[in-house]
């Protein structure tokens, strides 16, 4: 997604576009990246409309549709028409499963709030460190390396990232992974 946004912003800068057109081109890059990555052109278009444009603007709609569809066509031509994630079929067998779904939704919302606040906390803490700004990427790379040592399955070998994303985790692995993130 960052690459698509960067390309869109770069083209907008080179063409000397004003704010609204530059934002639309940025959104087109993001929509294309999401659509191509997940084989989902509608998701890419709506993602860009909601998060980049901020509202459903008709002036940006056609551009986003074209960029999403074109990116999906190119991705399918290059990699084939495969779903991004293979979700096992599940059938709700009882009404008693609904409270578990509600609890999962509430828990997910709370985890998302904690995650967003932790990002803001880390950004503030990094801004207050006496380390020179030019050396911060080195420390970030060092931390990523430590994470890779603790979890060697995270940095996937080339062309096998999807398999890692769709591989099922045992409950113990999932608990260890989420506790270590916290």
Secondary structure, DSSP 8 states (H G I E B T S, - for coil): -HHHHHHHHHHHHHTT--HHHHHHHHHHHHHHHHHHHHT-HHHHHHHHIIIII-S--HHHHHHHHHHHHHHHHHHHHHH-S--SS---------GGGHHHHHHHHHHHHHHHHHHHHHHHHHHHHHHHSSS-GGGHHHHHHHHHHHHHHH-TTSS--TT-HHHHHHS---HHHHHHHHHHH-
